[in-house]
Amino acid sequence: MLKQTLKKTLTICAVAIVAISQIAFAKNFAVAIGARVSSLGVGVEVTSSIPFIPNLNTRVGLNTFSFSSSGEEADLEIKYDVDLTLKSLSGILDWYPFGGGFRLSTGAVLNQNELGLIITPTAEYTIGPKTYTSADLGILTGTIDFDKLAPYVGIGWGNAVREGKRLGIVFDIGGMYQNSPHIAMSATGLIAPTAEQAPDIEEKLAGWTGYLIISLGLTFKLF
C-alpha cells in the first residue's frame, strides 16, 4: 500500500514538473523571423529569446549580394572585369540593458566576402622590330578576401521577440574586425612579373581591417 502510494506521488510530481517546465518554457521562449538590407547585402534572420534569461536574445543571419561590372579605360589601354561577392553567416547575442528597444550586440561573422578583378591590355606595343599584341602581353587576375571568422560588436534598436508585438522594425550599426586583406594575383604573358607585386599591395592595404555594418530590417514574431 505504502509502495503504491509512493509510486503515485512520484508520478504526480514528475507530471507536475514537466507541466510546469513546459508552461515556463512557453512563457519565456519566443521566435521571430526577419528580412534585412545591410552593407553585408540582403539577408534573412532568425531571432529567439533565451528561456529564464530576460533581456537576452540570440540571432542567426544569412546575407548575400553580388555585383559585376565590365568596362574599358582608354587612357590606360586596358579592359577590366570586376566581380564583388558578399556572403556571410552571423551569430549574434543581443543584450537589452534597459529592457526596452536599445541593445548592445556582440558575436561573430563567417566572412566569405570577396572581390575579383581581371585586367586585359588592349593595345599593341612595338619595341624595335618586334610588335607585341594584347595576347602577347597577357592577362592579370587578382582576388581580395579576408579572414573567414570575424568578431562583431555593435548597437541597435528593436526587439523582434518583444511581448505584444508581431511586426517590428530593427536597426543596427556596428563593425566586424576582418583583419588585413589577403591579396592573390596571377598573370600570363609579358605582364606575368606584375603578379609579384601582391605582397606590396597587401602592405599598403594593411590598415583596412574593419568593416562597417549598417542594417535595417523588418521582423515577424512567430510565437
N, C-alpha and C positions, 0 to 999 in steps of 0.2 A: 504493500500500500504506500509506504513512505517512498519507495523507489519510483513508483508510478507518478506520485505527486511531484517528486523532484524532477522527473523527466519532463512532465508537462510544464513545470515552472521554467525550466531551462529553454524549452521550445518556445514558450510565450516570450521570454526575454530576448531570444535570438530574433524572432519575428519583429519584435518591437524595435530592436536595434537596427535591423535592416530597413524598416519603415521610416524610422527617424532619420537615418542616413540618407535615404532616397529623398525625403522631403527637404532636408537641409541642402543636399546636393543640387536639387532642382531650384531651390531658392537662391543659391549662391553662384550658379553656373549659367552663363549666357553666351550665345554665339552670334556673330554678325558677319556678313559678307560685304565687300565693298569694291568699288572701281575707282582707280586713281589715274591722274595725269601728273607727271612729275619730270624732273630733269633726268630721271632714270628711264623715262619712256612712259608707255601706257601699261597699266597693270591691274591685277586683281589681288584681293587681300582678304584674309580671314582673321577676325579678332575674337578672342574669348576671354572671359573673366577667369580668375583663379579662385576656386571654392575656398571659403573660410579665410581668404586674404583680401580684405577690402582695399579699394583704391589701387589695385594692381591688375593689369591686363597683359596678355601676350598677343603678338601679331605675327603672321607669316604672310609674306607678299612675293609675288612674281611679277617682274617688269620686263618689257621688251620693246625695242624700236629699231628700225633700220632705215638708212638713208644712203643713196648712191648718187654720184654726180660725175659727169664726164665733160671735158672741155679741152680747149687748146689755148695756149699762151703764145701769141705770135712773137712777142718780144723775146721770149726765152726759147722759142722754136721747139716747143715740146707739146705733147698731148698728155693728159692725165686722167686717171680714173680713181675716184675716192669712194671707199665703202666704209660707212660708220655702222657698227653693230652695238647696240646696247642690250644687254641681257643680264639680269641679276635675280638672285633669290635672297630675301631678307628674313631675319628672325629678330623681332624687337620686343623689349619689355618696357611697358608704359607704367609710370607711377604718377598718380594724381594726388599731390601733397595736400591740396586744399579740398579735395572731394568734389570739385566742380569739373569744368572742361579743360582747364590748364593741366598739361602733363610734361614730365621730364622723361626722355626716352634714351635707351641705350640698347645695343645689340651688335649684330654682325651682318655683313653683306657678302654673299658669294658673288664676286665681281668677275663677270665674263665680258666686260666692255672691251671693244677692240676697234682700232682704226687701221684700215688698209689703204695703201697707195701704190699705184703703178704709173711710172713715168716713161714715155716713149719719145725719143727725139724725132723730129720731123724734117730736119734739114740735112743737106748733103755738105760735106766739107772736102775741100781739095787741098792737099798738102803735097807740094811738089807735083810730080806727075801722077800721083795717086788720088783718086776720088773715093771717099768713104760715104756709103749710103746710110740711111737710118737703120737698116738691118745690120750693117757692119758695126754701128755704134752700140746697138743692143737695147736692152730693156732693164729698168731699175724697179725692183719691187721691195716694198717696206711695210712693216706692221708695227703698231704700238699697242701694247697691253700693259696690265698691271698685276700686282699680287692678287691671287684669287680670293683670299679671305681678308676683308677689310672691316675693322671696328667702326661702329657708328655711334654718334651722340647727337642729340637734338632736343628741341622743344616743340610743342604742338598744342592744338586746341581741338576739343571734341572727343566725346566718349561714345563709341559705336554700340556699346552694350549697356548704356545707361538705362535705368528703370524708367518706364513710362514713355519711351520713345522708340519708334520703329525706324523712321528715316532720320538720317543725320548728315551733317557736313563736317568734314575733318580737314585740318590744315597742319602741315608740318614744315619745319625748316631745321636743317642740321647739316652734318657733313660726315663723310667717311674718310678714313686715312688709308689710302691705297698704295702708299709708298711711291718711290720714284718710278717713272715709266720704263718699261723694257722695250728696247728698240731692236728689231731684227731686219736686216737688209740683205738682199742678194741682187746680183746684176750679171748680165751677159755681155758679150762683145767687148768693144774697146772701153766701155764705161765700167767694166767689172771692178776695177780698183775702187770705185766710188763706194762700194758696199763696206769697205774697211773703215769708213767714217762713222759707223754706227756707235762705237764707244764714245766718240767725241760728242755726238748728238745727245746721247744719254746723259753725259756730264752736264751739258748745257741745260737740260730739262730736269736736273736732279731736284730742283726746288718745287716741282709740280707734284706734290704729294697728297694734297687734299682735293676733295670733290664736293662741291656744294649741292645739297639735295633740297629742293623746294617741291612740295607736293600738296595737291588739292584733291579731295575725294568725296564721293557720295556713298553712304553706308545704309544697309538694311539689316535690322535685327531679326534673326530667325526665331530665337526663343531665349 
